């Protein structure tokens, strides 16, 4: 079963007027992971699409998606898949990849139908692509690891870069995940914006009762979302993205836009936030 929800782009001026329920309706993606279903959110932020596939021991196939008006979803797109569940299998273009928890699979433009099998919980990200690059499975030992922050400021974290120029070539999709280290709660602090790329955050690895306070909005007009495990926040180009959580958590970040330069960001010092 496939369901697709469309999210239209929101101007920063409009976001200033939103109450909590309206903010959540526009910027928070919930219920992405349902057994024996593929659920997608098709956004008008650089046409980024995110979603989940949970085969629950069976097989799910992602092929035609009406929103793209192409014979197959990946005819003009590339895809990044992260397994956040048990052992699973992904097939595309006559190839198959066994995926353990934390593995990342890149599928280039023109891969055709994609099937998801086994006990995996597959997080899907996809962006339009103007060129084709080879498919590649990247395990965590092959990712570029960067440690940032300090325990003294409660933001010590490990950043794993998978679909990234230092690891492999893609068209415009950049993806990785960040793990907060013991005792740290703040992610991406100080925050930043990047006007050239949108970003989506999927929070995962959290206890059911835990929550992250995800900060968003313009630096001088901040807002927040209270986010649970396996929920995603959509971050427009005008918005900061940072947060603090209860207990251990990680988040998968995926970006699309004008470039793949991970360092192309404008930092906002905490004293400038409002």
N, C-alpha and C positions, 0 to 999 in steps of 0.2 A: 504494500500500500504506500502510495506517495501523496503527500500533501505539501503545498507550497503557499507561503504567506508572503505578500509583497509589502515592503516598507519604503515609503517615499522619503525623499530627503527633506530635512527640516532646516530652515534658516535659523541662525543664532538669535535673531530678534524674536522669532516665534517661541523658541525654547524658553526665553525669559518669562513668558506669560503662563507657562504650564504648571499645573498642580501635580501632585505626586502620581496620581493615577494616569494622567496624560503623559508624563515623562516616561513612566514604565511602559505604556503602550507603544511609544515610538522608539525607545532606546534599549529596552530589555527584551531579550528573546528567551522565553521559558518553554518547558515541555519539548525540548528538541529530541529527547531520547525516549522512544516508546518501543516496546518489544514488537518485532515483526513489522516495523514501519520505517520508512524514510521520511523525515520531515525537514523541509528546507525553508529558509528565510531569504528571499530574493530582495536585495536592497538596491536603492538608487544612489548609494554612495560608491562611486566607481564601479557599479554593477557587481559588487562583492556579494557572493552567496555563501551562507553558512548553514549548517544543519547537522543532523545525526542519522545514523543508520544502525539499527539494532536487530541483527538477524535472529538472535536467540536460538542458536543451534541450527537454524535453517539457512535460507538463501534469499537475499534481496537484490534486485537489479535496478540500477539507475541508468536510464537511457534518455527517452524523450521527456523534455520539460517544456510545457506550453509557453511559459513566460519568456523563453529565449527565442522561440519561433525558428528553431533549427532542428533538423532531423534527429540529432542526438545532442545531449547536453554539452559534451566536450568538443563538438565540431569547431567551435571558435573560442574555446576556453581551456585553461589549465586548472589542475586541482591539487590540493594538498589534503591528505587524510592522516589523522592521528588516531591511533587506537588507545582509548582510555579504559578499556575493559580487559577481558580475558583473551586467550589465544584466538586469533581469527585469520581469515584468508580473504584476500582481495584479488579479483581477476579482471584483466582488461587487455584488449589487443592481443589475445592469444597467450598472455603471460599470467603467472600467478605468483603472489607474494604472501608468505606466511608472516603475520604481524603479531608481535608480543606487545604487552602494555608499554606505552611510551614510544613505540616505533612510529616513524613518519614516512609516508609514501607520497612521492610526487608523480603525477600523471600529466604528461604533456598534451598539447592541443591535438585533437584527432584521435584520442585513445578509444573512442567508441563507447559501447555500453560497459558499465562497471558493476561487478557483482560483489556483494559482501556476504561472507559466510562465517559460521562458527560462533564462538562466544564473545567476540569482540563488541565493543561499543565504539563505533567509528564516528569521529568528529570530522565533518566535511567542510572544506573551504574552497572556494573557486572564484576566479577572476577572468575577465576576457583576456585573450592572448592573441597577439599579432604574429607570433612565430612559434614553431614547434621545437621542443627540447626533449631529450631522452627521459623515459620514465626512470625513477630511481627510488629504491628503498634505503632509508637512512636510519640506522640504529643509533642509540644514544651515544655509543662509543665513537661514532663517526661525526657527531655534531661538534661544532665549535663552542667550547665552554668559556664563559666569561663570568667572573665573580665581581659583584659591585656592592657598594654600600658598606656600612659598619654596624657592628652590634651595638655600639654606643648610641646610634640614632635609630635603632630597631628596623633597619632596612637592608640588612645583609642578605644577599640573594645570589643564586646561580642562574645565569641565563644560558640556555642551550639554543644555538642557532642551527637550524636544519635546512630549510629552503632559504638560502642566504648566499650572497656572492662569494663568501669565504669557504663555502662548502660545495656548492653546485650552481649551475646556471638555470635561471628561469626567465620568464618573460617579464611579468610585473608582480607576481605573488612572492611575498616574503613571509616566512613563518618560523616560529620557534616556541619554546615555552620557558617560563620562569618559575623557579621553586624558591620559596622563602625558607631560609635556613633557621635552625632552632633559635627560638627567642625573638625572632624578627617578625613584625606584623605589617610594616609599610611596604607597598610596592610602588615603583616609579616615583619616588620622592627624592629630590624635587621633581615636579612634573614637567611636561613639555607639550608642545604642539608641533605638528608638521603639516603645513598648509598644502604640501604636495601629495600627501597620502592619507587615506582613511585607515581606520584600524578597528578590529573586533577582538574582544577579550572573551575567552571562555574560561570560567573559573571551575576548577575540578580538584579532586583529591581532598575534599572537605567532608567533615562529619555532617550527618543530616541536619543537626541542630545549629551548625555554625553558619555564620554570615560574613560577607565582606561589605564594607561601606565603600562603594565605588564612586569616586569623585569625577564629575564631568562638568561641562559648561565652559564658557569663556573664562580666562583667568580672573577677571574682575566680576564675574557673574556665575560663581560656581553653584552647582546643584549636586545631588547625590542620588544613587540608587542602592537599595539594600538587596544584595544578590546572594542567592543560595547556590549550592553545589550543582554543577552542570548547567548553569544559566550563563548567558552571554550578554555582554554590553556592547552596543554599537557606538563607535566614537567617530563623529564627523571631523573634518579637517580643522574646524575652528575650536574644537573641544580639547581640554586637558583629559588625561586618563591616569588616575592614580587610585590608591585605596589602602585601607587597613582592614585586617581580618581577625576573626576569632580562631585561634588555633592554627594548625598547619593547613596550608593551601598552596596551590599552583595556579597558573593561568597560561593558556595558549594564546599567543598574539599572532594575528595575521593581518597583513597590510597589502594594499593595492593602490596604485596611483602613477604619478609621473616617473618615478625612479625606484631603484632597489637599493639606494644608499641608506643603510640602517642608521648611520650617524647624522643624517639630514634632519635635524630637529632643533627647535628653538626652546631652550630651557626657561622655566619660570621659577624664580626664587620664591620660597614660601612667604617672604615678607610682601610680595606683590600680589598674593592671592586675596580675594575678597569673597 
